[in-house]
Amino acid sequence: MRLVKLIDRGLTALVTAVLIISFGLMLVLAVGQVLLRQVLHTSLAWGDLAARHLVIWVGFFGAYLASRREQHFHIGFLSQILGPRARPWVGAVTDVFAAAICVALVAASATFITVGLDPKSVLFLGIRQTTAALVVPAGFLLMAVQFVLHAVLSVAGALAAPPAGAGD
């Protein structure tokens, strides 16, 4: 389980760093565009488009962190109905299901990038449209990995828990 926790911490540190950088760039671009428009009556031609793409990046990396903290959208009524011994098992099943959905979305978004986008189309500053869109499959892949890590930790916790009545 140390390896799983090490992978989790490493991915979280990496995603957090990219999230902070992306959010900082987005904020600087947005404020810079406003100031340029209001003070100098001009703007960066690519600034708004870059800020919009950074919003997508921030959204995906924020979704990863939310899934890590189990603050993502989920239906939690089962955890209130089930006993404490069944909760980790149901949690593991739902995490595997969520991971499978994320993997399907990785495949769909990868197909969209390879088939639906022009590989020669440049968005701004020489950045290709396909390169900017890679955050979508990467974000879903990161979330799939996070859900699998949660499932492994849930199963390990359930197996390590003492049987009911063992402490009596």
VOVEX-596810 format. One record per residue (C-alpha): x, z, y; chain; residue in three letters. Coordinates in nm, 3 decimals, padded with zeros to 5 digits. Example, Ala and Ser with C-alpha at 12.3 -4.5 7.8 and 13.67 -1.06 7.14 Angstrom:
% VOVEX-596810
NUSE       c1       c3       c2  unit  code
NUSE   01.230   00.780  -00.450     A   ALA
NUSE   01.367   00.714  -00.106     A   SER
END
This chain:
% VOVEX-596810
NUSE       c1       c3       c2  unit  code
NUSE   00.000   00.000   00.000     A   MET
NUSE   00.299   00.035   00.228     A   ARG
NUSE   00.345  -00.341   00.224     A   LEU
NUSE  -00.019  -00.398   00.320     A   VAL
NUSE   00.009  -00.148   00.605     A   LYS
NUSE   00.341  -00.301   00.716     A   LEU
NUSE   00.186  -00.651   00.724     A   ILE
NUSE  -00.111  -00.511   00.916     A   ASP
NUSE   00.108  -00.340   01.176     A   ARG
NUSE   00.333  -00.645   01.214     A   GLY
NUSE   00.045  -00.886   01.262     A   LEU
NUSE  -00.122  -00.648   01.503     A   THR
NUSE   00.194  -00.615   01.713     A   ALA
NUSE   00.238  -00.993   01.723     A   LEU
NUSE  -00.126  -01.061   01.810     A   VAL
NUSE  -00.126  -00.787   02.073     A   THR
NUSE   00.183  -00.937   02.239     A   ALA
NUSE   00.032  -01.287   02.241     A   VAL
NUSE  -00.297  -01.146   02.368     A   LEU
NUSE  -00.127  -00.965   02.656     A   ILE
NUSE   00.073  -01.275   02.751     A   ILE
NUSE  -00.234  -01.501   02.726     A   SER
NUSE  -00.448  -01.262   02.929     A   PHE
NUSE  -00.175  -01.224   03.190     A   GLY
NUSE  -00.134  -01.599   03.224     A   LEU
NUSE  -00.509  -01.646   03.243     A   MET
NUSE  -00.538  -01.382   03.513     A   LEU
NUSE  -00.247  -01.522   03.716     A   VAL
NUSE  -00.392  -01.873   03.691     A   LEU
NUSE  -00.743  -01.766   03.791     A   ALA
NUSE  -00.628  -01.553   04.085     A   VAL
NUSE  -00.374  -01.818   04.185     A   GLY
NUSE  -00.640  -02.088   04.186     A   GLN
NUSE  -00.869  -01.877   04.404     A   VAL
NUSE  -00.590  -01.796   04.648     A   LEU
NUSE  -00.472  -02.156   04.662     A   LEU
NUSE  -00.825  -02.276   04.734     A   ARG
NUSE  -00.904  -02.013   04.995     A   GLN
NUSE  -00.571  -01.997   05.175     A   VAL
NUSE  -00.410  -02.339   05.135     A   LEU
NUSE  -00.724  -02.546   05.059     A   HIS
NUSE  -00.563  -02.691   04.749     A   THR
NUSE  -00.528  -02.602   04.382     A   SER
NUSE  -00.335  -02.682   04.070     A   LEU
NUSE  -00.499  -02.985   03.912     A   ALA
NUSE  -00.456  -02.838   03.565     A   TRP
NUSE  -00.516  -02.470   03.652     A   GLY
NUSE  -00.886  -02.446   03.571     A   ASP
NUSE  -00.848  -02.629   03.240     A   LEU
NUSE  -00.554  -02.410   03.140     A   ALA
NUSE  -00.747  -02.095   03.228     A   ALA
NUSE  -01.045  -02.211   03.019     A   ARG
NUSE  -00.823  -02.269   02.717     A   HIS
NUSE  -00.660  -01.931   02.766     A   LEU
NUSE  -01.007  -01.772   02.757     A   VAL
NUSE  -01.046  -01.916   02.406     A   ILE
NUSE  -00.705  -01.780   02.306     A   TRP
NUSE  -00.788  -01.435   02.443     A   VAL
NUSE  -01.123  -01.444   02.262     A   GLY
NUSE  -00.969  -01.519   01.923     A   PHE
NUSE  -00.690  -01.266   01.954     A   PHE
NUSE  -00.937  -01.006   02.079     A   GLY
NUSE  -01.161  -01.083   01.781     A   ALA
NUSE  -00.866  -01.020   01.550     A   TYR
NUSE  -00.803  -00.681   01.708     A   LEU
NUSE  -01.176  -00.598   01.692     A   ALA
NUSE  -01.185  -00.683   01.321     A   SER
NUSE  -00.879  -00.465   01.264     A   ARG
NUSE  -01.050  -00.168   01.425     A   ARG
NUSE  -01.376  -00.252   01.246     A   GLU
NUSE  -01.543  -00.306   01.584     A   GLN
NUSE  -01.653  -00.661   01.503     A   HIS
NUSE  -02.014  -00.762   01.452     A   PHE
NUSE  -02.136  -00.631   01.119     A   HIS
NUSE  -02.445  -00.488   00.963     A   ILE
NUSE  -02.380  -00.123   00.901     A   GLY
NUSE  -02.711  -00.006   00.757     A   PHE
NUSE  -02.571   00.004   00.402     A   LEU
NUSE  -02.305   00.255   00.498     A   SER
NUSE  -02.580   00.496   00.605     A   GLN
NUSE  -02.779   00.450   00.284     A   ILE
NUSE  -02.491   00.460   00.035     A   LEU
NUSE  -02.299   00.764  -00.070     A   GLY
NUSE  -01.935   00.817   00.023     A   PRO
NUSE  -01.807   00.691  -00.315     A   ARG
NUSE  -01.989   00.356  -00.289     A   ALA
NUSE  -01.902   00.285   00.074     A   ARG
NUSE  -01.544   00.164   00.019     A   PRO
NUSE  -01.654  -00.067  -00.262     A   TRP
NUSE  -01.933  -00.222  -00.056     A   VAL
NUSE  -01.693  -00.243   00.237     A   GLY
NUSE  -01.442  -00.428   00.019     A   ALA
NUSE  -01.707  -00.676  -00.098     A   VAL
NUSE  -01.826  -00.743   00.257     A   THR
NUSE  -01.467  -00.780   00.376     A   ASP
NUSE  -01.396  -01.036   00.102     A   VAL
NUSE  -01.715  -01.220   00.197     A   PHE
NUSE  -01.613  -01.218   00.565     A   ALA
NUSE  -01.266  -01.344   00.468     A   ALA
NUSE  -01.423  -01.629   00.268     A   ALA
NUSE  -01.637  -01.727   00.568     A   ILE
NUSE  -01.326  -01.721   00.790     A   CYS
NUSE  -01.137  -01.940   00.541     A   VAL
NUSE  -01.426  -02.190   00.545     A   ALA
NUSE  -01.407  -02.188   00.926     A   LEU
NUSE  -01.031  -02.244   00.908     A   VAL
NUSE  -01.094  -02.554   00.697     A   ALA
NUSE  -01.373  -02.678   00.924     A   ALA
NUSE  -01.173  -02.626   01.243     A   SER
NUSE  -00.865  -02.789   01.090     A   ALA
NUSE  -01.077  -03.089   00.997     A   THR
NUSE  -01.215  -03.104   01.350     A   PHE
NUSE  -00.864  -03.099   01.496     A   ILE
NUSE  -00.732  -03.368   01.262     A   THR
NUSE  -01.039  -03.593   01.267     A   VAL
NUSE  -01.231  -03.511   01.584     A   GLY
NUSE  -00.954  -03.488   01.842     A   LEU
NUSE  -00.728  -03.763   01.968     A   ASP
NUSE  -00.374  -03.664   01.868     A   PRO
NUSE  -00.230  -03.851   02.168     A   LYS
NUSE  -00.459  -03.692   02.427     A   SER
NUSE  -00.270  -03.468   02.670     A   VAL
NUSE  -00.455  -03.183   02.840     A   LEU
NUSE  -00.201  -03.068   03.101     A   PHE
NUSE   00.173  -03.021   03.145     A   LEU
NUSE   00.244  -03.232   02.837     A   GLY
NUSE   00.042  -03.003   02.608     A   ILE
NUSE  -00.157  -03.207   02.361     A   ARG
NUSE  -00.524  -03.138   02.302     A   GLN
NUSE  -00.460  -03.082   01.931     A   THR
NUSE  -00.188  -02.826   02.006     A   THR
NUSE  -00.416  -02.625   02.237     A   ALA
NUSE  -00.695  -02.634   01.977     A   ALA
NUSE  -00.473  -02.492   01.700     A   LEU
NUSE  -00.574  -02.144   01.815     A   VAL
NUSE  -00.914  -02.192   01.649     A   VAL
NUSE  -00.794  -02.227   01.287     A   PRO
NUSE  -00.511  -01.982   01.354     A   ALA
NUSE  -00.757  -01.724   01.490     A   GLY
NUSE  -00.989  -01.760   01.192     A   PHE
NUSE  -00.691  -01.741   00.955     A   LEU
NUSE  -00.570  -01.421   01.120     A   LEU
NUSE  -00.917  -01.269   01.086     A   MET
NUSE  -00.935  -01.376   00.720     A   ALA
NUSE  -00.602  -01.205   00.654     A   VAL
NUSE  -00.727  -00.894   00.833     A   GLN
NUSE  -01.043  -00.882   00.623     A   PHE
NUSE  -00.841  -00.920   00.303     A   VAL
NUSE  -00.610  -00.639   00.413     A   LEU
NUSE  -00.916  -00.420   00.482     A   HIS
NUSE  -01.057  -00.501   00.138     A   ALA
NUSE  -00.730  -00.410  -00.035     A   VAL
NUSE  -00.707  -00.082   00.156     A   LEU
NUSE  -01.072  -00.002   00.079     A   SER
NUSE  -01.023  -00.059  -00.292     A   VAL
NUSE  -00.700   00.141  -00.292     A   ALA
NUSE  -00.875   00.424  -00.110     A   GLY
NUSE  -01.167   00.418  -00.352     A   ALA
NUSE  -00.937   00.424  -00.654     A   LEU
NUSE  -00.730   00.707  -00.507     A   ALA
NUSE  -01.035   00.921  -00.422     A   ALA
NUSE  -01.094   01.211  -00.659     A   PRO
NUSE  -01.398   01.169  -00.887     A   PRO
NUSE  -01.719   01.342  -00.786     A   ALA
NUSE  -01.717   01.705  -00.884     A   GLY
NUSE  -01.339   01.714  -00.948     A   ALA
NUSE  -01.286   01.983  -00.686     A   GLY
NUSE  -01.560   02.209  -00.824     A   ASP
END
